[in-house]
Amino acid sequence: MSLNDTFALIALMLGVVTFAAILSGAFKRHLAFRERKLELAARHAAEQAAQYATQNATLEARVRVLERIATGADALGSRDLAAEIEALRH
């Protein structure tokens, strides 16, 4: 093997190592991007779940009042029932 062949082999090896380092860096950036994207999606899903829970609690309270109206179970506390009906309007 001549000196020129040795230098060519060293240059080729350095090129391969450099190319691998560049690919590795690009892959790491791609993984970081996907991780950030998943974090944002999880945060958005958690916010929606909290909104749904709040809306569900409100709807359950409204249904309880409507059930009392429909069954007439609250005949003695009609003032409280009227106040709850007014609160539902707001």
C-alpha positions, 0 to 999 in steps of 0.5 A: 500500500502506497502513501497516497493510498493511505492518505486516501483511506484516511480521507475516506474514513474522515468523510464517513465519520463526518457524514455519520455525525451529520446524520446523527445530529439531524436524527436527534433534532427530528426526535426532539421535534417529535417529542415537543409535538407530542408534549403540545398535543398532550397539553392540548388534550389535558386542557380539553379534558378539563373543559369537558369536566367543567361542562359536564359538572354544569350539565349535571347540576342543570339536569338535577334541577330539571329532574326536581321540576319534572318530579315535583319533589321540591314542592315545599322549597319552591323559592329555592327551586325558583332561584335555581331555575333563575341561576340556570338562565345565567 
